[in-house]
């Protein structure tokens, strides 16, 4: 289990998106959380992260530039149990207000 908590870097926070960059060094974790908004993850480097949710833990391989969409309500933890630093951008999509 990863022991150090990661500090995200918010790069955009406006009425359209909240965009955050995560750099997970070995033995770090984002921590358990719930996504209130749909979001897209864009890996910046190849690497392996461990995703933990109600179904258990699983290793996920990230490929640079290969985005993944997830719906609102996702509840999980993300940890880096590998020996390499993993870096990605997460874009939460805010609803359009008319």
PyMOL commands that set and color helices and strands:
alter all, ss='L'
color gray80, all
select strands_A, chain A and resi 4-5+9-13+17-24+28-29+33-34+39-43+47-53+56-62+68-70+75-80+86-93
alter strands_A, ss='S'
color yellow, strands_A
deselect
rebuild
show_as cartoon
